[in-house]
Amino acid sequence: MMTTKKKANLMLLIATLFWGSSYLFMQMGMATLAVCNFIALRFGLAFILAAACFPKRVWQAREAALWPAVVLGSLLLLVFIFILFGIPRTTTSNAAFLVSLTVIFVPLLTALLSRKLPQKSVVVGVGCAFVGVCFLTLQGQLSVNWGDVLSIGGALAYALHILTASRLTKGGDSLALGIWQLGFTALFSGILSVLFEQPRWPQASEEWLAVFALGIFCSALGFVMQVVAQQHTTATDTSLIFSLEPVFAAGFGFAFLGEVLSVQGYFGAALVLIGVIYPQLCQKETLQDGERNHALQSESMSKKAVS
C-alpha cells in the first residue's frame, strides 16, 4: 500500500510533468500571441481557478498579502518575460535545462548575500553546470544564442524570486500569498500589454490550448499540488523531483516538435543535470547523517538514563 510520503512524491512528479510540458505550450502560444498578452491570459486564468479553490483563505489574507504579492508578482513577471522572449530564439530543451540553473543560482546568491563560501557540493555542481552550459549553448564560432542568454536570465530572476519569497512568506499564509502573486502577475502583464502591445483574446485552437493548458495544469493545478504535497515530504525529495523538469521538457520537445540535440548538446544537458542534482544528493546524505547521529545520541542518552 502506498504511504502518504510516496503519494506526495507522486503528486510532485505529476506537477513536474506538467511544468515540463509548459515549454511546449509556451512555444505554441508564442507563435501568435504577444509576450505580455500571453502572460496575462495564463496567470489571469490561474488566479481565478486557484482563488476559487481557496476563496476564504485568499480573501482573509488580502491585506497582509498585498505588498508581498506585489513584489513577488513583479519578480514572477520578470521571470516569464525573460523565458518567453527566450523560447522563440532557442529550443524547448535548451530553455528548460538552462532555466533549471535556478537550483544552482539560489545557493550562490545566498552565499553572496551572507558573505560565506558555498558548500563544496555546490561548487562542484556549479562547475559541472557551467561546463554543461558551454557545451549546450556555444555555437561553432563560440557565439551564444540570445535565446539561451535570456533563459539564463530567467533562471537568475527566478532565483531572486525564490529568495525574496522565503523572506516574505514567514509568519503569513503562504498559500494565499502564492495565489495573490498570480493575480498581480496577470494584472501587471495586462497593463504592459495595453501600453506596448495590441492585446487580444485567443482565436486559433492552438492559442486556446496553450492558454488553458498553462493556466489550468501548469499554474493553478501544479501550484496547488505542490503546496499540498510539500506538507507530506521533504524539501530534498522535492528538489530532486523538480530536477526532472528539463528531462520531461526535452522529451516533449522530441515527441511533439521533433527537436533533437546534437551529441555536444546531449553531453552539455547531462552535465547541467548532474550539476543540478549533485548538491541535492549531498544535502540529502548530510541530512540522513545528521538524523542518524541524532538517533545515536538519543539512544546513548537513554542508556545513560537507564543505567
Secondary structure in CASP SS format (residue, H / E / C, confidence):
PFRMAT SS
TARGET T0000
AUTHOR 0000-0000-0000
METHOD secondary structure of the structure
MODEL  1
M C 1.00
M C 1.00
T C 1.00
T H 1.00
K H 1.00
K H 1.00
K H 1.00
A H 1.00
N H 1.00
L H 1.00
M H 1.00
L H 1.00
L H 1.00
I H 1.00
A H 1.00
T H 1.00
L H 1.00
F H 1.00
W H 1.00
G H 1.00
S H 1.00
S H 1.00
Y H 1.00
L H 1.00
F H 1.00
M H 1.00
Q H 1.00
M H 1.00
G H 1.00
M C 1.00
A C 1.00
T C 1.00
L C 1.00
A C 1.00
V H 1.00
C H 1.00
N H 1.00
F H 1.00
I H 1.00
A H 1.00
L H 1.00
R H 1.00
F H 1.00
G H 1.00
L H 1.00
A H 1.00
F H 1.00
I H 1.00
L H 1.00
A H 1.00
A H 1.00
A H 1.00
C H 1.00
F C 1.00
P H 1.00
K H 1.00
R H 1.00
V H 1.00
W H 1.00
Q H 1.00
A C 1.00
R H 1.00
E H 1.00
A H 1.00
A H 1.00
L H 1.00
W H 1.00
P H 1.00
A H 1.00
V H 1.00
V H 1.00
L H 1.00
G H 1.00
S H 1.00
L H 1.00
L H 1.00
L H 1.00
L H 1.00
V H 1.00
F H 1.00
I H 1.00
F H 1.00
I H 1.00
L H 1.00
F H 1.00
G H 1.00
I H 1.00
P H 1.00
R H 1.00
T C 1.00
T C 1.00
T H 1.00
S H 1.00
N H 1.00
A H 1.00
A H 1.00
F H 1.00
L H 1.00
V H 1.00
S C 1.00
L C 1.00
T H 1.00
V H 1.00
I H 1.00
F H 1.00
V H 1.00
P H 1.00
L H 1.00
L H 1.00
T H 1.00
A H 1.00
L H 1.00
L H 1.00
S H 1.00
R C 1.00
K C 1.00
L C 1.00
P C 1.00
Q C 1.00
K H 1.00
S H 1.00
V H 1.00
V H 1.00
V H 1.00
G H 1.00
V H 1.00
G H 1.00
C H 1.00
A H 1.00
F H 1.00
V H 1.00
G H 1.00
V H 1.00
C H 1.00
F H 1.00
L H 1.00
T H 1.00
L E 1.00
Q C 1.00
G C 1.00
Q C 1.00
L C 1.00
S C 1.00
V E 1.00
N C 1.00
W H 1.00
G H 1.00
D H 1.00
V H 1.00
L H 1.00
S H 1.00
I H 1.00
G H 1.00
G H 1.00
A H 1.00
L H 1.00
A H 1.00
Y H 1.00
A H 1.00
L H 1.00
H H 1.00
I H 1.00
L H 1.00
T H 1.00
A H 1.00
S H 1.00
R H 1.00
L H 1.00
T C 1.00
K C 1.00
G C 1.00
G C 1.00
D C 1.00
S H 1.00
L H 1.00
A H 1.00
L H 1.00
G H 1.00
I H 1.00
W H 1.00
Q H 1.00
L H 1.00
G H 1.00
F H 1.00
T H 1.00
A H 1.00
L H 1.00
F H 1.00
S H 1.00
G H 1.00
I H 1.00
L H 1.00
S H 1.00
V H 1.00
L H 1.00
F H 1.00
E C 1.00
Q C 1.00
P C 1.00
R C 1.00
W C 1.00
P C 1.00
Q C 1.00
A C 1.00
S H 1.00
E H 1.00
E H 1.00
W H 1.00
L H 1.00
A H 1.00
V H 1.00
F H 1.00
A H 1.00
L H 1.00
G H 1.00
I H 1.00
F H 1.00
C H 1.00
S H 1.00
A H 1.00
L H 1.00
G H 1.00
F H 1.00
V H 1.00
M H 1.00
Q H 1.00
V H 1.00
V H 1.00
A H 1.00
Q C 1.00
Q C 1.00
H C 1.00
T C 1.00
T C 1.00
A H 1.00
T H 1.00
D H 1.00
T H 1.00
S H 1.00
L H 1.00
I H 1.00
F H 1.00
S C 1.00
L C 1.00
E H 1.00
P H 1.00
V H 1.00
F H 1.00
A H 1.00
A H 1.00
G H 1.00
F H 1.00
G H 1.00
F H 1.00
A H 1.00
F H 1.00
L H 1.00
G C 1.00
E C 1.00
V C 1.00
L C 1.00
S C 1.00
V H 1.00
Q H 1.00
G H 1.00
Y H 1.00
F H 1.00
G H 1.00
A H 1.00
A H 1.00
L H 1.00
V H 1.00
L H 1.00
I H 1.00
G H 1.00
V H 1.00
I H 1.00
Y H 1.00
P H 1.00
Q H 1.00
L H 1.00
C H 1.00
Q H 1.00
K H 1.00
E H 1.00
T H 1.00
L H 1.00
Q H 1.00
D H 1.00
G H 1.00
E H 1.00
R H 1.00
N H 1.00
H H 1.00
A H 1.00
L H 1.00
Q H 1.00
S H 1.00
E H 1.00
S H 1.00
M H 1.00
S H 1.00
K H 1.00
K H 1.00
A H 1.00
V H 1.00
S C 1.00
END
